[in-house]
């Protein structure tokens, strides 16, 4: 059984995007930063969110499997046996 997440953690995690985008009001930002100073779990989540854009930028497009376009087009053609 996992431990319950304290409401301050839920509120802080809920505000992290705004915190990172600097769109959180000064009062809520101060509360979130105070919580982050005391909560290692929330700091880990914030650190992961900070890394997300660079992690996503490293992804590459997977090559299209051979014949995929033809199979899709055949499936959407009127009268196709795979079309419902």
PDB file as gemmi writes it, atoms N, CA and C in Angstrom:
CRYST1    1.000    1.000    1.000  90.00  90.00  90.00 P 1                      
ATOM      1  N   UNK A   1       0.849  -1.182   0.000  1.00  0.00           N  
ATOM      2  CA  UNK A   1       0.000   0.000   0.000  1.00  0.00           C  
ATOM      3  C   UNK A   1       0.886   1.233   0.000  1.00  0.00           C  
ATOM      4  N   UNK A   2       0.646   2.166  -0.917  1.00  0.00           N  
ATOM      5  CA  UNK A   2       1.467   3.369  -0.985  1.00  0.00           C  
ATOM      6  C   UNK A   2       0.953   4.409   0.001  1.00  0.00           C  
ATOM      7  N   UNK A   3       1.865   5.260   0.431  1.00  0.00           N  
ATOM      8  CA  UNK A   3       1.492   6.320   1.366  1.00  0.00           C  
ATOM      9  C   UNK A   3       0.655   7.372   0.659  1.00  0.00           C  
ATOM     10  N   UNK A   4      -0.257   7.957   1.383  1.00  0.00           N  
ATOM     11  CA  UNK A   4      -1.089   9.022   0.823  1.00  0.00           C  
ATOM     12  C   UNK A   4      -0.234  10.248   0.529  1.00  0.00           C  
ATOM     13  N   UNK A   5      -0.568  10.944  -0.537  1.00  0.00           N  
ATOM     14  CA  UNK A   5       0.164  12.157  -0.900  1.00  0.00           C  
ATOM     15  C   UNK A   5      -0.448  13.330  -0.142  1.00  0.00           C  
ATOM     16  N   UNK A   6       0.367  14.045   0.634  1.00  0.00           N  
ATOM     17  CA  UNK A   6      -0.169  15.194   1.383  1.00  0.00           C  
ATOM     18  C   UNK A   6      -0.762  16.242   0.441  1.00  0.00           C  
ATOM     19  N   UNK A   7      -1.770  16.953   0.921  1.00  0.00           N  
ATOM     20  CA  UNK A   7      -2.435  17.958   0.084  1.00  0.00           C  
ATOM     21  C   UNK A   7      -1.462  19.045  -0.357  1.00  0.00           C  
ATOM     22  N   UNK A   8      -0.460  19.365   0.467  1.00  0.00           N  
ATOM     23  CA  UNK A   8       0.516  20.374   0.052  1.00  0.00           C  
ATOM     24  C   UNK A   8       1.335  19.882  -1.133  1.00  0.00           C  
ATOM     25  N   UNK A   9       1.606  18.592  -1.182  1.00  0.00           N  
ATOM     26  CA  UNK A   9       2.315  18.028  -2.343  1.00  0.00           C  
ATOM     27  C   UNK A   9       1.426  18.108  -3.577  1.00  0.00           C  
ATOM     28  N   UNK A  10       0.166  17.726  -3.438  1.00  0.00           N  
ATOM     29  CA  UNK A  10      -0.755  17.796  -4.581  1.00  0.00           C  
ATOM     30  C   UNK A  10      -0.861  19.216  -5.105  1.00  0.00           C  
ATOM     31  N   UNK A  11      -0.984  20.176  -4.225  1.00  0.00           N  
ATOM     32  CA  UNK A  11      -1.098  21.578  -4.646  1.00  0.00           C  
ATOM     33  C   UNK A  11       0.188  22.042  -5.319  1.00  0.00           C  
ATOM     34  N   UNK A  12       1.321  21.644  -4.770  1.00  0.00           N  
ATOM     35  CA  UNK A  12       2.606  22.069  -5.338  1.00  0.00           C  
ATOM     36  C   UNK A  12       2.820  21.445  -6.707  1.00  0.00           C  
ATOM     37  N   UNK A  13       2.552  20.146  -6.834  1.00  0.00           N  
ATOM     38  CA  UNK A  13       2.700  19.487  -8.136  1.00  0.00           C  
ATOM     39  C   UNK A  13       1.733  20.103  -9.141  1.00  0.00           C  
ATOM     40  N   UNK A  14       0.527  20.424  -8.703  1.00  0.00           N  
ATOM     41  CA  UNK A  14      -0.446  21.049  -9.582  1.00  0.00           C  
ATOM     42  C   UNK A  14      -0.015  22.420 -10.081  1.00  0.00           C  
ATOM     43  N   UNK A  15       0.849  23.080  -9.338  1.00  0.00           N  
ATOM     44  CA  UNK A  15       1.297  24.433  -9.693  1.00  0.00           C  
ATOM     45  C   UNK A  15       2.653  24.447 -10.396  1.00  0.00           C  
ATOM     46  N   UNK A  16       3.260  23.285 -10.598  1.00  0.00           N  
ATOM     47  CA  UNK A  16       4.632  23.258 -11.120  1.00  0.00           C  
ATOM     48  C   UNK A  16       4.776  23.829 -12.515  1.00  0.00           C  
ATOM     49  N   UNK A  17       3.842  23.559 -13.394  1.00  0.00           N  
ATOM     50  CA  UNK A  17       3.952  24.105 -14.747  1.00  0.00           C  
ATOM     51  C   UNK A  17       3.940  25.622 -14.698  1.00  0.00           C  
ATOM     52  N   UNK A  18       3.016  26.177 -13.937  1.00  0.00           N  
ATOM     53  CA  UNK A  18       2.961  27.635 -13.808  1.00  0.00           C  
ATOM     54  C   UNK A  18       4.223  28.166 -13.128  1.00  0.00           C  
ATOM     55  N   UNK A  19       4.742  27.418 -12.184  1.00  0.00           N  
ATOM     56  CA  UNK A  19       5.978  27.825 -11.515  1.00  0.00           C  
ATOM     57  C   UNK A  19       7.133  27.881 -12.524  1.00  0.00           C  
ATOM     58  N   UNK A  20       7.243  26.857 -13.345  1.00  0.00           N  
ATOM     59  CA  UNK A  20       8.309  26.819 -14.352  1.00  0.00           C  
ATOM     60  C   UNK A  20       8.124  27.886 -15.424  1.00  0.00           C  
ATOM     61  N   UNK A  21       6.879  28.188 -15.755  1.00  0.00           N  
ATOM     62  CA  UNK A  21       6.597  29.195 -16.780  1.00  0.00           C  
ATOM     63  C   UNK A  21       6.554  30.605 -16.209  1.00  0.00           C  
ATOM     64  N   UNK A  22       6.753  30.702 -14.919  1.00  0.00           N  
ATOM     65  CA  UNK A  22       6.749  31.982 -14.207  1.00  0.00           C  
ATOM     66  C   UNK A  22       5.421  32.727 -14.368  1.00  0.00           C  
ATOM     67  N   UNK A  23       4.332  31.960 -14.308  1.00  0.00           N  
ATOM     68  CA  UNK A  23       3.009  32.568 -14.410  1.00  0.00           C  
ATOM     69  C   UNK A  23       2.207  32.411 -13.126  1.00  0.00           C  
ATOM     70  N   UNK A  24       2.837  31.882 -12.102  1.00  0.00           N  
ATOM     71  CA  UNK A  24       2.179  31.700 -10.815  1.00  0.00           C  
ATOM     72  C   UNK A  24       2.249  33.008 -10.047  1.00  0.00           C  
ATOM     73  N   UNK A  25       1.168  33.381  -9.414  1.00  0.00           N  
ATOM     74  CA  UNK A  25       1.158  34.613  -8.628  1.00  0.00           C  
ATOM     75  C   UNK A  25       2.189  34.568  -7.513  1.00  0.00           C  
ATOM     76  N   UNK A  26       2.567  35.736  -7.013  1.00  0.00           N  
ATOM     77  CA  UNK A  26       3.643  35.801  -6.016  1.00  0.00           C  
ATOM     78  C   UNK A  26       3.309  35.050  -4.734  1.00  0.00           C  
ATOM     79  N   UNK A  27       2.073  35.117  -4.268  1.00  0.00           N  
ATOM     80  CA  UNK A  27       1.697  34.390  -3.051  1.00  0.00           C  
ATOM     81  C   UNK A  27       1.782  32.881  -3.230  1.00  0.00           C  
ATOM     82  N   UNK A  28       1.104  32.340  -4.255  1.00  0.00           N  
ATOM     83  CA  UNK A  28       1.202  30.903  -4.501  1.00  0.00           C  
ATOM     84  C   UNK A  28       2.632  30.451  -4.817  1.00  0.00           C  
ATOM     85  N   UNK A  29       3.388  31.288  -5.503  1.00  0.00           N  
ATOM     86  CA  UNK A  29       4.774  30.917  -5.806  1.00  0.00           C  
ATOM     87  C   UNK A  29       5.584  30.793  -4.530  1.00  0.00           C  
ATOM     88  N   UNK A  30       5.408  31.722  -3.612  1.00  0.00           N  
ATOM     89  CA  UNK A  30       6.132  31.667  -2.340  1.00  0.00           C  
ATOM     90  C   UNK A  30       5.773  30.401  -1.574  1.00  0.00           C  
ATOM     91  N   UNK A  31       4.490  30.048  -1.571  1.00  0.00           N  
ATOM     92  CA  UNK A  31       4.066  28.818  -0.889  1.00  0.00           C  
ATOM     93  C   UNK A  31       4.676  27.589  -1.544  1.00  0.00           C  
ATOM     94  N   UNK A  32       4.661  27.557  -2.871  1.00  0.00           N  
ATOM     95  CA  UNK A  32       5.227  26.411  -3.589  1.00  0.00           C  
ATOM     96  C   UNK A  32       6.724  26.300  -3.345  1.00  0.00           C  
ATOM     97  N   UNK A  33       7.427  27.413  -3.398  1.00  0.00           N  
ATOM     98  CA  UNK A  33       8.886  27.375  -3.174  1.00  0.00           C  
ATOM     99  C   UNK A  33       9.218  26.960  -1.739  1.00  0.00           C  
ATOM    100  N   UNK A  34       8.419  27.411  -0.780  1.00  0.00           N  
ATOM    101  CA  UNK A  34       8.646  26.997   0.609  1.00  0.00           C  
ATOM    102  C   UNK A  34       8.424  25.496   0.750  1.00  0.00           C  
ATOM    103  N   UNK A  35       7.402  24.996   0.107  1.00  0.00           N  
ATOM    104  CA  UNK A  35       7.153  23.552   0.163  1.00  0.00           C  
ATOM    105  C   UNK A  35       8.294  22.789  -0.511  1.00  0.00           C  
ATOM    106  N   UNK A  36       8.730  23.262  -1.672  1.00  0.00           N  
ATOM    107  CA  UNK A  36       9.819  22.595  -2.385  1.00  0.00           C  
ATOM    108  C   UNK A  36      11.104  22.566  -1.565  1.00  0.00           C  
ATOM    109  N   UNK A  37      11.340  23.599  -0.792  1.00  0.00           N  
ATOM    110  CA  UNK A  37      12.538  23.646   0.043  1.00  0.00           C  
ATOM    111  C   UNK A  37      12.526  22.537   1.093  1.00  0.00           C  
ATOM    112  N   UNK A  38      11.334  22.094   1.473  1.00  0.00           N  
ATOM    113  CA  UNK A  38      11.224  21.106   2.542  1.00  0.00           C  
ATOM    114  C   UNK A  38      10.846  19.706   2.057  1.00  0.00           C  
ATOM    115  N   UNK A  39      10.501  19.557   0.776  1.00  0.00           N  
ATOM    116  CA  UNK A  39       9.967  18.277   0.304  1.00  0.00           C  
ATOM    117  C   UNK A  39      10.817  17.696  -0.830  1.00  0.00           C  
ATOM    118  N   UNK A  40      11.645  16.701  -0.530  1.00  0.00           N  
ATOM    119  CA  UNK A  40      12.485  16.115  -1.572  1.00  0.00           C  
ATOM    120  C   UNK A  40      11.685  15.434  -2.688  1.00  0.00           C  
ATOM    121  N   UNK A  41      10.536  14.842  -2.369  1.00  0.00           N  
ATOM    122  CA  UNK A  41       9.728  14.183  -3.414  1.00  0.00           C  
ATOM    123  C   UNK A  41       9.254  15.191  -4.447  1.00  0.00           C  
ATOM    124  N   UNK A  42       8.784  16.336  -3.990  1.00  0.00           N  
ATOM    125  CA  UNK A  42       8.312  17.361  -4.928  1.00  0.00           C  
ATOM    126  C   UNK A  42       9.468  17.965  -5.716  1.00  0.00           C  
ATOM    127  N   UNK A  43      10.631  18.092  -5.088  1.00  0.00           N  
ATOM    128  CA  UNK A  43      11.802  18.588  -5.827  1.00  0.00           C  
ATOM    129  C   UNK A  43      12.180  17.621  -6.934  1.00  0.00           C  
ATOM    130  N   UNK A  44      12.064  16.320  -6.683  1.00  0.00           N  
ATOM    131  CA  UNK A  44      12.357  15.326  -7.726  1.00  0.00           C  
ATOM    132  C   UNK A  44      11.401  15.483  -8.906  1.00  0.00           C  
ATOM    133  N   UNK A  45      10.128  15.690  -8.599  1.00  0.00           N  
ATOM    134  CA  UNK A  45       9.139  15.883  -9.672  1.00  0.00           C  
ATOM    135  C   UNK A  45       9.463  17.147 -10.463  1.00  0.00           C  
ATOM    136  N   UNK A  46       9.787  18.226  -9.771  1.00  0.00           N  
ATOM    137  CA  UNK A  46      10.126  19.478 -10.450  1.00  0.00           C  
ATOM    138  C   UNK A  46      11.373  19.309 -11.316  1.00  0.00           C  
ATOM    139  N   UNK A  47      12.377  18.624 -10.798  1.00  0.00           N  
ATOM    140  CA  UNK A  47      13.593  18.377 -11.590  1.00  0.00           C  
ATOM    141  C   UNK A  47      13.273  17.575 -12.845  1.00  0.00           C  
ATOM    142  N   UNK A  48      12.402  16.580 -12.719  1.00  0.00           N  
ATOM    143  CA  UNK A  48      12.013  15.778 -13.886  1.00  0.00           C  
ATOM    144  C   UNK A  48      11.275  16.636 -14.905  1.00  0.00           C  
ATOM    145  N   UNK A  49      10.417  17.523 -14.447  1.00  0.00           N  
ATOM    146  CA  UNK A  49       9.705  18.419 -15.364  1.00  0.00           C  
ATOM    147  C   UNK A  49      10.661  19.374 -16.072  1.00  0.00           C  
ATOM    148  N   UNK A  50      11.672  19.815 -15.361  1.00  0.00           N  
ATOM    149  CA  UNK A  50      12.668  20.706 -15.991  1.00  0.00           C  
ATOM    150  C   UNK A  50      13.420  19.986 -17.104  1.00  0.00           C  
ATOM    151  N   UNK A  51      13.650  18.693 -16.941  1.00  0.00           N  
ATOM    152  CA  UNK A  51      14.393  17.917 -17.936  1.00  0.00           C  
ATOM    153  C   UNK A  51      13.531  17.473 -19.117  1.00  0.00           C  
ATOM    154  N   UNK A  52      12.226  17.529 -18.968  1.00  0.00           N  
ATOM    155  CA  UNK A  52      11.331  16.997 -19.988  1.00  0.00           C  
ATOM    156  C   UNK A  52      11.540  17.608 -21.380  1.00  0.00           C  
ATOM    157  N   UNK A  53      11.630  18.925 -21.538  1.00  0.00           N  
ATOM    158  CA  UNK A  53      11.819  19.457 -22.899  1.00  0.00           C  
ATOM    159  C   UNK A  53      13.083  18.943 -23.586  1.00  0.00           C  
ATOM    160  N   UNK A  54      14.200  18.882 -22.871  1.00  0.00           N  
ATOM    161  CA  UNK A  54      15.425  18.400 -23.506  1.00  0.00           C  
ATOM    162  C   UNK A  54      15.354  16.897 -23.779  1.00  0.00           C  
ATOM    163  N   UNK A  55      14.676  16.165 -22.906  1.00  0.00           N  
ATOM    164  CA  UNK A  55      14.505  14.734 -23.130  1.00  0.00           C  
ATOM    165  C   UNK A  55      13.657  14.489 -24.369  1.00  0.00           C  
ATOM    166  N   UNK A  56      12.578  15.227 -24.510  1.00  0.00           N  
ATOM    167  CA  UNK A  56      11.723  15.076 -25.681  1.00  0.00           C  
ATOM    168  C   UNK A  56      12.435  15.500 -26.959  1.00  0.00           C  
ATOM    169  N   UNK A  57      13.287  16.513 -26.865  1.00  0.00           N  
ATOM    170  CA  UNK A  57      14.022  16.990 -28.043  1.00  0.00           C  
ATOM    171  C   UNK A  57      15.000  15.937 -28.555  1.00  0.00           C  
ATOM    172  N   UNK A  58      15.427  15.038 -27.681  1.00  0.00           N  
ATOM    173  CA  UNK A  58      16.372  13.992 -28.078  1.00  0.00           C  
ATOM    174  C   UNK A  58      15.711  12.837 -28.813  1.00  0.00           C  
ATOM    175  N   UNK A  59      14.395  12.771 -28.762  1.00  0.00           N  
ATOM    176  CA  UNK A  59      13.696  11.681 -29.442  1.00  0.00           C  
ATOM    177  C   UNK A  59      13.806  11.861 -30.948  1.00  0.00           C  
ATOM    178  N   UNK A  60      13.896  10.767 -31.630  1.00  0.00           N  
ATOM    179  CA  UNK A  60      13.956  10.818 -33.090  1.00  0.00           C  
ATOM    180  C   UNK A  60      12.723  10.122 -33.651  1.00  0.00           C  
ATOM    181  N   UNK A  61      12.412  10.471 -34.875  1.00  0.00           N  
ATOM    182  CA  UNK A  61      11.289   9.819 -35.541  1.00  0.00           C  
ATOM    183  C   UNK A  61      11.662   8.379 -35.858  1.00  0.00           C  
ATOM    184  N   UNK A  62      10.753   7.496 -35.596  1.00  0.00           N  
ATOM    185  CA  UNK A  62      10.968   6.095 -35.964  1.00  0.00           C  
ATOM    186  C   UNK A  62      10.667   5.942 -37.448  1.00  0.00           C  
ATOM    187  N   UNK A  63      11.408   5.101 -38.123  1.00  0.00           N  
ATOM    188  CA  UNK A  63      11.115   4.901 -39.547  1.00  0.00           C  
ATOM    189  C   UNK A  63       9.750   4.241 -39.716  1.00  0.00           C  
ATOM    190  N   UNK A  64       9.075   4.620 -40.785  1.00  0.00           N  
ATOM    191  CA  UNK A  64       7.763   4.050 -41.086  1.00  0.00           C  
ATOM    192  C   UNK A  64       7.947   2.601 -41.523  1.00  0.00           C  
ATOM    193  N   UNK A  65       7.183   1.687 -40.945  1.00  0.00           N  
ATOM    194  CA  UNK A  65       7.294   0.292 -41.387  1.00  0.00           C  
ATOM    195  C   UNK A  65       6.943   0.169 -42.869  1.00  0.00           C  
ATOM    196  N   UNK A  66       7.612  -0.718 -43.546  1.00  0.00           N  
ATOM    197  CA  UNK A  66       7.393  -0.919 -44.981  1.00  0.00           C  
ATOM    198  C   UNK A  66       5.931  -1.234 -45.250  1.00  0.00           C  
ATOM    199  N   UNK A  67       5.359  -0.544 -46.190  1.00  0.00           N  
ATOM    200  CA  UNK A  67       3.995  -0.802 -46.613  1.00  0.00           C  
ATOM    201  C   UNK A  67       2.911  -0.212 -45.727  1.00  0.00           C  
ATOM    202  N   UNK A  68       3.275   0.542 -44.702  1.00  0.00           N  
ATOM    203  CA  UNK A  68       2.275   1.080 -43.776  1.00  0.00           C  
ATOM    204  C   UNK A  68       1.291   1.996 -44.490  1.00  0.00           C  
ATOM    205  N   UNK A  69       1.799   2.938 -45.268  1.00  0.00           N  
ATOM    206  CA  UNK A  69       0.906   3.874 -45.963  1.00  0.00           C  
ATOM    207  C   UNK A  69      -0.061   3.138 -46.876  1.00  0.00           C  
ATOM    208  N   UNK A  70       0.424   2.167 -47.598  1.00  0.00           N  
ATOM    209  CA  UNK A  70      -0.434   1.406 -48.512  1.00  0.00           C  
ATOM    210  C   UNK A  70      -1.507   0.658 -47.740  1.00  0.00           C  
ATOM    211  N   UNK A  71      -1.147   0.070 -46.589  1.00  0.00           N  
ATOM    212  CA  UNK A  71      -2.140  -0.661 -45.787  1.00  0.00           C  
ATOM    213  C   UNK A  71      -3.196   0.287 -45.232  1.00  0.00           C  
ATOM    214  N   UNK A  72      -2.773   1.467 -44.817  1.00  0.00           N  
ATOM    215  CA  UNK A  72      -3.738   2.444 -44.288  1.00  0.00           C  
ATOM    216  C   UNK A  72      -4.684   2.896 -45.393  1.00  0.00           C  
ATOM    217  N   UNK A  73      -4.109   3.251 -46.535  1.00  0.00           N  
ATOM    218  CA  UNK A  73      -4.953   3.695 -47.652  1.00  0.00           C  
ATOM    219  C   UNK A  73      -5.906   2.598 -48.094  1.00  0.00           C  
ATOM    220  N   UNK A  74      -5.447   1.354 -48.134  1.00  0.00           N  
ATOM    221  CA  UNK A  74      -6.315   0.242 -48.520  1.00  0.00           C  
ATOM    222  C   UNK A  74      -7.432   0.054 -47.503  1.00  0.00           C  
ATOM    223  N   UNK A  75      -7.130   0.271 -46.243  1.00  0.00           N  
ATOM    224  CA  UNK A  75      -8.127   0.072 -45.196  1.00  0.00           C  
ATOM    225  C   UNK A  75      -9.216   1.141 -45.227  1.00  0.00           C  
ATOM    226  N   UNK A  76      -8.912   2.323 -45.746  1.00  0.00           N  
ATOM    227  CA  UNK A  76      -9.919   3.387 -45.747  1.00  0.00           C  
ATOM    228  C   UNK A  76     -10.620   3.534 -47.092  1.00  0.00           C  
ATOM    229  N   UNK A  77     -10.226   2.741 -48.065  1.00  0.00           N  
ATOM    230  CA  UNK A  77     -10.889   2.767 -49.374  1.00  0.00           C  
ATOM    231  C   UNK A  77     -12.303   2.238 -49.227  1.00  0.00           C  
ATOM    232  N   UNK A  78     -13.258   2.896 -49.900  1.00  0.00           N  
ATOM    233  CA  UNK A  78     -14.620   2.377 -49.868  1.00  0.00           C  
ATOM    234  C   UNK A  78     -14.648   0.941 -50.373  1.00  0.00           C  
ATOM    235  N   UNK A  79     -15.414   0.096 -49.708  1.00  0.00           N  
ATOM    236  CA  UNK A  79     -15.532  -1.290 -50.117  1.00  0.00           C  
ATOM    237  C   UNK A  79     -14.419  -2.188 -49.613  1.00  0.00           C  
ATOM    238  N   UNK A  80     -13.483  -1.615 -48.887  1.00  0.00           N  
ATOM    239  CA  UNK A  80     -12.381  -2.415 -48.356  1.00  0.00           C  
ATOM    240  C   UNK A  80     -12.929  -3.417 -47.331  1.00  0.00           C  
ATOM    241  N   UNK A  81     -12.460  -4.658 -47.359  1.00  0.00           N  
ATOM    242  CA  UNK A  81     -12.961  -5.648 -46.401  1.00  0.00           C  
ATOM    243  C   UNK A  81     -12.614  -5.280 -44.944  1.00  0.00           C  
ATOM    244  N   UNK A  82     -11.615  -4.443 -44.727  1.00  0.00           N  
ATOM    245  CA  UNK A  82     -11.244  -4.072 -43.360  1.00  0.00           C  
ATOM    246  C   UNK A  82     -11.988  -2.841 -42.893  1.00  0.00           C  
ATOM    247  N   UNK A  83     -12.715  -2.211 -43.799  1.00  0.00           N  
ATOM    248  CA  UNK A  83     -13.481  -1.017 -43.419  1.00  0.00           C  
ATOM    249  C   UNK A  83     -14.854  -1.445 -42.926  1.00  0.00           C  
ATOM    250  N   UNK A  84     -15.262  -0.893 -41.772  1.00  0.00           N  
ATOM    251  CA  UNK A  84     -16.522  -1.301 -41.157  1.00  0.00           C  
ATOM    252  C   UNK A  84     -17.688  -0.690 -41.693  1.00  0.00           C  
TER     253      UNK A  84                                                      
END                                                                             
